[in-house]
Amino acid sequence: EDKATKRSRDLLAVEMKEDSLPDSLFLDQSKRKIQTSKVEPSALFSKLGHFLPLFKKSNEELETRTQAEGADSVNIEVVEKGPHISMEVFLGVSDNPDDGAAGAEPVDVDADA
């Protein structure tokens, strides 16, 4: 056993004191032995395996673009000239009955205008 493996075992060792762990952790409360088993890979784990490399690649492309074109080229708060939609959304709960939110009327937006 090499030094790193021994160190890992030492760090992972759990000192078993009487009544130091709740009974719910033990399959057999009379023996108070912790039993573990291998967990099969889940669908989420599989999806992460596909997503994380794409995420890494995207971050690398973002870093390259930032270095080449400057931070404003990737800043979503910087709006280029030309037609765009500006939205301000506020979420929250108001305790003030006079703030007008409770009696607010819905607004119809004409997409053709």
Backbone as numpy.savetxt, mean C-alpha at the origin, in Angstrom:
# Nx Ny Nz CAx CAy CAz Cx Cy Cz
27.11 -25.64 9.67 26.26 -24.46 9.67 27.16 -23.22 9.67
26.95 -22.36 8.70 27.80 -21.17 8.61 27.36 -20.11 9.63
28.18 -19.08 9.75 27.97 -18.03 10.75 26.64 -17.28 10.53
26.33 -16.99 9.26 25.10 -16.26 8.96 23.86 -17.08 9.31
23.90 -18.38 9.02 22.76 -19.25 9.34 22.57 -19.33 10.84
23.67 -19.48 11.58 23.57 -19.55 13.04 23.01 -18.25 13.59
23.45 -17.13 13.06 22.96 -15.82 13.51 21.46 -15.70 13.24
21.02 -16.16 12.07 19.60 -16.11 11.73 18.79 -16.97 12.69
19.30 -18.17 12.99 18.59 -19.05 13.93 18.50 -18.41 15.31
19.60 -17.76 15.73 19.59 -17.11 17.03 18.58 -15.97 17.08
18.50 -15.21 16.00 17.56 -14.09 15.96 16.11 -14.54 15.89
15.88 -15.70 15.27 14.52 -16.20 15.12 14.06 -17.06 16.29
14.96 -17.42 17.18 14.61 -18.28 18.30 13.63 -17.56 19.22
12.62 -18.29 19.65 11.63 -17.75 20.57 11.84 -18.42 21.93
12.09 -17.60 22.93 12.27 -18.15 24.26 10.90 -18.54 24.79
10.75 -19.79 25.16 9.46 -20.29 25.64 9.42 -20.23 27.16
8.72 -19.25 27.67 8.48 -19.16 29.10 7.06 -19.67 29.33
6.86 -20.25 30.46 5.53 -20.77 30.77 4.54 -19.61 30.78
3.44 -19.79 30.06 2.35 -18.80 29.96 2.80 -17.49 29.30
3.87 -17.53 28.52 4.28 -16.31 27.84 3.52 -16.10 26.54
2.95 -17.17 25.98 2.19 -17.08 24.75 0.75 -17.53 25.01
-0.21 -16.90 24.35 -1.61 -17.30 24.56 -1.88 -18.70 24.01
-2.83 -19.39 24.63 -3.18 -20.75 24.21 -3.67 -20.82 22.78
-4.23 -19.73 22.26 -4.77 -19.75 20.90 -3.70 -19.99 19.84
-2.43 -19.79 20.19 -1.36 -20.04 19.23 -1.03 -21.52 19.08
-1.50 -22.34 19.99 -1.11 -23.75 20.00 -2.24 -24.62 19.47
-1.90 -25.52 18.55 -2.89 -26.47 18.06 -3.23 -27.49 19.14
-2.25 -27.88 19.89 -2.45 -28.84 20.97 -2.04 -28.14 22.28
-3.05 -27.61 22.99 -2.75 -26.84 24.20 -2.06 -27.67 25.27
-2.26 -28.99 25.26 -1.63 -29.82 26.29 -0.12 -29.90 26.09
0.34 -29.87 24.85 1.78 -29.95 24.59 2.42 -28.57 24.47
1.62 -27.56 24.18 2.08 -26.18 24.00 3.26 -26.13 23.04
3.12 -26.81 21.92 4.13 -26.76 20.86 3.54 -25.99 19.69
4.29 -25.06 19.17 3.84 -24.30 18.01 4.12 -25.14 16.77
3.10 -25.33 15.96 3.25 -26.07 14.72 2.99 -25.14 13.56
3.84 -25.19 12.57 3.67 -24.36 11.39 3.56 -25.24 10.17
3.02 -24.67 9.12 2.93 -25.41 7.86 3.13 -24.42 6.71
3.52 -24.96 5.58 3.76 -24.14 4.41 2.42 -23.63 3.87
2.40 -22.36 3.51 1.20 -21.75 2.95 1.38 -21.70 1.44
0.38 -22.16 0.73 0.44 -22.16 -0.74 0.39 -20.72 -1.25
1.08 -20.44 -2.35 1.05 -19.09 -2.92 -0.38 -18.68 -3.29
-0.73 -17.46 -2.98 -2.07 -16.96 -3.27 -2.09 -16.27 -4.63
-3.29 -15.98 -5.10 -3.45 -15.26 -6.36 -2.85 -13.86 -6.25
-2.99 -13.25 -5.09 -2.44 -11.92 -4.88 -0.92 -11.95 -4.99
-0.30 -12.96 -4.41 1.15 -13.10 -4.50 1.60 -13.23 -5.95
0.84 -13.98 -6.72 1.16 -14.15 -8.14 1.03 -12.83 -8.89
-0.03 -12.08 -8.59 -0.23 -10.78 -9.24 0.90 -9.81 -8.87
1.33 -9.85 -7.61 2.44 -9.00 -7.20 3.71 -9.36 -7.94
3.91 -10.65 -8.18 5.09 -11.09 -8.91 5.14 -10.52 -10.32
3.97 -10.29 -10.91 3.91 -9.70 -12.25 3.95 -8.17 -12.19
3.35 -7.60 -11.14 3.23 -6.15 -11.03 4.54 -5.48 -10.63
5.25 -6.04 -9.68 6.44 -5.37 -9.14 7.52 -5.11 -10.19
7.82 -6.04 -11.11 8.79 -5.70 -12.15 8.32 -4.55 -13.05
7.02 -4.51 -13.35 6.48 -3.40 -14.15 6.60 -2.08 -13.39
6.34 -2.14 -12.11 6.43 -0.96 -11.24 7.88 -0.46 -11.20
8.82 -1.38 -11.09 10.24 -1.02 -11.07 10.64 -0.36 -12.39
10.21 -0.95 -13.51 10.53 -0.41 -14.83 9.95 0.99 -14.98
8.72 1.18 -14.54 8.07 2.48 -14.63 8.81 3.52 -13.80
9.25 3.14 -12.62 10.02 4.07 -11.77 11.34 4.44 -12.42
11.98 3.47 -13.07 13.24 3.75 -13.75 13.02 4.71 -14.93
11.94 4.51 -15.68 11.62 5.41 -16.79 11.30 6.81 -16.27
10.59 6.87 -15.16 10.26 8.16 -14.55 11.53 8.89 -14.11
12.45 8.16 -13.52 13.72 8.75 -13.09 14.52 9.25 -14.29
14.57 8.46 -15.37 15.28 8.86 -16.58 14.67 10.12 -17.18
13.35 10.15 -17.24 12.65 11.33 -17.80 12.87 12.56 -16.93
12.85 12.37 -15.62 13.08 13.49 -14.71 14.48 14.06 -14.90
15.47 13.19 -15.06 16.84 13.66 -15.26 17.01 14.35 -16.61
16.33 13.84 -17.64 16.49 14.39 -18.98 15.70 15.68 -19.19
14.45 15.71 -18.69 13.55 16.83 -18.99 13.26 17.73 -17.79
13.68 17.36 -16.63 13.41 18.15 -15.43 12.19 17.65 -14.69
12.10 18.04 -13.43 11.03 17.55 -12.56 9.65 18.02 -13.01
9.56 19.21 -13.61 8.24 19.71 -14.03 7.63 18.87 -15.14
8.45 18.12 -15.88 7.91 17.29 -16.96 7.09 16.12 -16.44
7.25 15.76 -15.18 6.50 14.64 -14.61 5.61 15.07 -13.45
5.56 16.36 -13.18 4.76 16.88 -12.08 3.31 17.05 -12.53
2.39 16.33 -11.91 0.99 16.40 -12.32 0.34 17.73 -11.95
0.98 18.51 -11.10 0.45 19.81 -10.72 0.79 20.88 -11.74
1.74 20.63 -12.62 2.12 21.58 -13.66 1.27 21.29 -14.89
0.43 22.25 -15.27 -0.50 22.07 -16.38 0.07 22.77 -17.61
0.14 22.01 -18.70 0.59 22.61 -19.95 -0.51 23.52 -20.49
-0.12 24.50 -21.29 -1.11 25.39 -21.88 -1.99 24.60 -22.84
-3.20 25.05 -22.98 -4.15 24.36 -23.84 -5.36 23.93 -23.03
-6.32 23.32 -23.68 -7.52 22.93 -22.95 -7.22 21.84 -21.92
-7.80 22.02 -20.76 -7.65 21.03 -19.70 -8.81 21.15 -18.73
-8.99 20.16 -17.92 -10.05 20.17 -16.91 -9.38 20.34 -15.56
-9.85 21.29 -14.81 -9.33 21.55 -13.48 -10.41 21.18 -12.47
-10.10 20.30 -11.56 -11.09 19.89 -10.56 -10.48 20.01 -9.17
-11.27 20.53 -8.27 -10.88 20.57 -6.88 -11.91 19.78 -6.10
-11.47 18.76 -5.45 -12.37 17.88 -4.71 -11.99 17.93 -3.24
-12.99 18.17 -2.42 -12.77 18.20 -0.98 -13.64 17.12 -0.36
-13.03 16.32 0.48 -13.76 15.28 1.18 -13.67 15.54 2.67
-14.75 15.26 3.35 -14.71 15.44 4.79 -16.10 15.41 5.36
-16.17 15.51 6.66 -17.44 15.52 7.38 -17.54 16.85 8.09
-18.69 17.47 7.94 -18.90 18.77 8.57 -19.90 18.62 9.70
-19.55 19.18 10.84 -20.47 19.19 11.99 -21.31 20.46 12.01
-21.04 21.38 11.08 -21.72 22.66 11.06 -22.94 22.57 10.15
-24.16 22.68 10.70 -25.36 22.60 9.86 -25.54 23.82 8.96
-24.81 24.90 9.21 -24.95 26.12 8.43 -23.93 26.23 7.31
-23.17 25.18 7.02 -22.13 25.30 6.00 -22.67 25.17 4.58
-23.95 24.84 4.43 -24.55 24.77 3.11 -24.42 23.43 2.43
-23.62 22.54 2.96 -23.40 21.25 2.29 -24.66 20.39 2.31
-25.41 20.45 3.40 -26.59 19.59 3.52 -27.68 20.01 2.54
-27.80 21.30 2.27 -28.85 21.77 1.38 -28.38 22.04 -0.04
-27.19 21.60 -0.36 -26.64 21.88 -1.69 -27.43 21.15 -2.76
-27.67 21.85 -3.85 -28.38 21.27 -4.98 -27.38 20.67 -5.95
-27.74 19.55 -6.59 -26.82 18.99 -7.58 -26.69 19.93 -8.77
-25.53 19.92 -9.41 -25.26 20.78 -10.54 -25.17 19.92 -11.79
-25.93 20.28 -12.84 -25.85 19.57 -14.12 -24.76 20.22 -14.96
-23.92 19.39 -15.54 -22.85 19.88 -16.39 -23.13 19.43 -17.81
-23.16 20.41 -18.72 -23.40 20.12 -20.12 -22.06 19.86 -20.79
-21.82 18.62 -21.22 -20.53 18.25 -21.83 -20.29 18.94 -23.16
-21.34 19.38 -23.83 -21.20 20.02 -25.13 -20.89 21.51 -25.04
-21.01 22.07 -23.86 -20.82 23.52 -23.71 -19.37 23.90 -23.72
